[in-house]
Amino acid sequence: MHRRSWIAALALSTLTCASWAQSYPTKAIQLVVPFAPGGTTDIIARTIADPLGKVLGQPVVVINKAGGGGVVGATETARAVPDGYNLGVATVSTTAANPAINPKIPYNPLTDFSPIINVAATPNVIAVHPSFPGKDYKSFLAEVKKSPGKYSYSSSGTGGIGHLQMELYKNLAGVFVTHIPYRGAGPALNDTVAGQVPMIFDNMPSAMPFVRENRLIPIVVAAPTRLAALPNVPTFKEVGLEPVNRMAYYGIYGPKGLPKEVVDKINAGVRKALEDPAVRKRIEDTGSIIVGNTPEQFADQIKAEYEVYKRVVQQQKLTLD
């Protein structure tokens, strides 16, 4: 009798969870962007939030929680109740680069989240202010090599992808420029465009508007092939630095323990939103490549990227100090 009661209770619990997941969502969903407004993460999030909300039948509200190179926002997502109403934008900075360099980070990128979907991948670029002496890769490299320590570069924050990817580049190219971290790509871009910092390692979507206006000069890109929008700018592979040729990802995840039914519903909702030609065009116009993969595939990508930057930190002997 006791065993029958236990089985009945378990069955009822399972049925209740399934019923709850079927009715999800019944209220607005919060999507945390772990950086300040204006950067690529913010652009991708706001592009997908509205159409995803329409598919799910409830608004998806973007909230910016900047700080710590993305750690503040990511920590909020990791500690949220796993009910599907508190999601976050997963980036290389928050799930790989920052955890690789910061031993005190308050979450484990591989176990404290429920990966849902990689929305898009974007090329990265080293770009300089128009006043910089080098206007192409050859002259850029010659300038920074002859004046080690003279120049600095901005990034979205210590431990972010712009920081670690630039450090990887510096090691392989044999150059030294000083790191100036910001609280997101938006503020970093603003100071670089204003000429307060001579160069930046950033994602193409946030840098591209300034490139189009000739307020930033692209030097070299991390992309599989040359970009149609920048046909004269080489990839890192072309200049002999293939290990730096890594793109950034922008996905959606929730806290660990998110019910599979909810994960699948959000994944299907994003995929449906990405079928809209207008949404695809807005994302692709930023220079991004649409991905839209499975939760399992996204989890594998996070793990692979984390391992890459863990090696970078060890080889470069990088610390937060």
GIMOVEN-V22768 format. One record per residue. N is the residue number from 1. RES is the residue in one small letter. SS is DSSP state (alpha for helix, beta for strand, coil for the rest). BURIAL is b if it has 24 or more other C-alpha atoms within 12 Angstrom, else e. Layout:
n = <N:N>
res = <RES:RES>
ss = <SS:SS>
burial = <BURIAL:BURIAL>
//
This chain:
n = <1:2:3:4:5:6:7:8:9:10:11:12:13:14:15:16:17:18:19:20:21:22:23:24:25:26:27:28:29:30:31:32:33:34:35:36:37:38:39:40:41:42:43:44:45:46:47:48:49:50:51:52:53:54:55:56:57:58:59:60:61:62:63:64:65:66:67:68:69:70:71:72:73:74:75:76:77:78:79:80:81:82:83:84:85:86:87:88:89:90:91:92:93:94:95:96:97:98:99:100:101:102:103:104:105:106:107:108:109:110:111:112:113:114:115:116:117:118:119:120:121:122:123:124:125:126:127:128:129:130:131:132:133:134:135:136:137:138:139:140:141:142:143:144:145:146:147:148:149:150:151:152:153:154:155:156:157:158:159:160:161:162:163:164:165:166:167:168:169:170:171:172:173:174:175:176:177:178:179:180:181:182:183:184:185:186:187:188:189:190:191:192:193:194:195:196:197:198:199:200:201:202:203:204:205:206:207:208:209:210:211:212:213:214:215:216:217:218:219:220:221:222:223:224:225:226:227:228:229:230:231:232:233:234:235:236:237:238:239:240:241:242:243:244:245:246:247:248:249:250:251:252:253:254:255:256:257:258:259:260:261:262:263:264:265:266:267:268:269:270:271:272:273:274:275:276:277:278:279:280:281:282:283:284:285:286:287:288:289:290:291:292:293:294:295:296:297:298:299:300:301:302:303:304:305:306:307:308:309:310:311:312:313:314:315:316:317:318:319:320:321>
res = <m:h:r:r:s:w:i:a:a:l:a:l:s:t:l:t:c:a:s:w:a:q:s:y:p:t:k:a:i:q:l:v:v:p:f:a:p:g:g:t:t:d:i:i:a:r:t:i:a:d:p:l:g:k:v:l:g:q:p:v:v:v:i:n:k:a:g:g:g:g:v:v:g:a:t:e:t:a:r:a:v:p:d:g:y:n:l:g:v:a:t:v:s:t:t:a:a:n:p:a:i:n:p:k:i:p:y:n:p:l:t:d:f:s:p:i:i:n:v:a:a:t:p:n:v:i:a:v:h:p:s:f:p:g:k:d:y:k:s:f:l:a:e:v:k:k:s:p:g:k:y:s:y:s:s:s:g:t:g:g:i:g:h:l:q:m:e:l:y:k:n:l:a:g:v:f:v:t:h:i:p:y:r:g:a:g:p:a:l:n:d:t:v:a:g:q:v:p:m:i:f:d:n:m:p:s:a:m:p:f:v:r:e:n:r:l:i:p:i:v:v:a:a:p:t:r:l:a:a:l:p:n:v:p:t:f:k:e:v:g:l:e:p:v:n:r:m:a:y:y:g:i:y:g:p:k:g:l:p:k:e:v:v:d:k:i:n:a:g:v:r:k:a:l:e:d:p:a:v:r:k:r:i:e:d:t:g:s:i:i:v:g:n:t:p:e:q:f:a:d:q:i:k:a:e:y:e:v:y:k:r:v:v:q:q:q:k:l:t:l:d>
ss = <coil:alpha:alpha:alpha:alpha:alpha:alpha:alpha:alpha:alpha:alpha:alpha:alpha:alpha:alpha:alpha:alpha:alpha:alpha:alpha:alpha:alpha:alpha:coil:coil:coil:coil:coil:beta:beta:beta:beta:beta:coil:coil:coil:coil:coil:coil:alpha:alpha:alpha:alpha:alpha:alpha:alpha:alpha:alpha:alpha:alpha:alpha:alpha:alpha:alpha:alpha:alpha:coil:coil:coil:beta:beta:beta:beta:beta:coil:coil:coil:alpha:alpha:alpha:alpha:alpha:alpha:alpha:alpha:alpha:alpha:alpha:alpha:coil:coil:coil:coil:coil:coil:beta:beta:beta:beta:beta:beta:alpha:alpha:alpha:alpha:alpha:alpha:alpha:alpha:alpha:alpha:coil:coil:coil:coil:coil:coil:coil:coil:coil:coil:coil:beta:beta:beta:beta:beta:beta:beta:beta:beta:beta:coil:beta:beta:beta:beta:beta:coil:coil:coil:coil:coil:coil:coil:coil:alpha:alpha:alpha:alpha:alpha:alpha:alpha:alpha:alpha:alpha:coil:coil:coil:coil:coil:beta:beta:beta:beta:coil:coil:coil:coil:coil:alpha:alpha:alpha:alpha:alpha:alpha:alpha:alpha:alpha:alpha:alpha:alpha:alpha:coil:coil:coil:coil:beta:beta:beta:beta:coil:coil:coil:alpha:alpha:alpha:alpha:alpha:alpha:alpha:alpha:alpha:coil:coil:coil:coil:coil:beta:beta:beta:beta:beta:alpha:alpha:alpha:alpha:alpha:alpha:alpha:alpha:alpha:coil:coil:coil:coil:beta:beta:beta:beta:beta:beta:coil:coil:coil:coil:coil:alpha:alpha:alpha:coil:coil:coil:coil:beta:coil:coil:coil:coil:coil:coil:alpha:alpha:alpha:coil:coil:coil:beta:beta:beta:beta:beta:beta:beta:beta:coil:coil:coil:coil:alpha:alpha:alpha:alpha:alpha:alpha:alpha:alpha:alpha:alpha:alpha:alpha:alpha:alpha:coil:coil:coil:alpha:alpha:alpha:alpha:alpha:alpha:alpha:alpha:coil:coil:coil:beta:beta:beta:coil:coil:coil:coil:alpha:alpha:alpha:alpha:alpha:alpha:alpha:alpha:alpha:alpha:alpha:alpha:alpha:alpha:alpha:alpha:alpha:alpha:alpha:alpha:alpha:alpha:coil:coil:coil:coil:coil>
burial = <e:e:e:e:e:e:e:e:e:e:e:e:e:e:e:e:e:e:e:e:b:e:e:b:b:e:e:b:b:b:b:b:b:b:b:b:b:b:b:b:b:b:b:b:b:b:b:b:b:b:b:b:b:e:b:b:e:b:e:b:b:b:b:b:b:b:b:b:b:b:b:b:b:b:b:b:b:b:b:b:e:b:b:b:b:b:b:b:b:b:b:b:b:b:b:b:b:b:b:b:b:b:e:e:b:b:b:b:b:b:e:b:b:b:b:b:b:b:b:b:b:b:b:b:b:b:b:b:b:b:e:b:e:b:b:b:b:e:e:b:b:e:e:b:e:e:e:e:e:e:b:b:b:b:b:b:b:b:b:b:b:b:b:b:b:b:b:b:b:b:e:e:b:e:b:b:b:b:b:b:b:b:b:b:b:b:b:b:b:b:b:b:b:e:b:e:b:b:b:b:b:b:b:b:b:b:b:b:b:b:b:e:e:e:b:b:b:b:b:b:b:b:b:b:e:b:b:e:e:e:e:e:b:b:b:b:e:e:b:e:b:b:b:b:b:b:b:b:b:b:b:b:b:b:b:b:e:b:b:b:b:b:b:b:b:b:b:b:b:b:b:e:b:b:e:e:e:e:b:b:e:b:b:b:b:b:b:b:b:b:b:b:b:b:b:e:e:b:b:e:b:b:b:e:b:b:b:b:b:b:e:b:b:e:e:e:e:b:e:b:e>
//
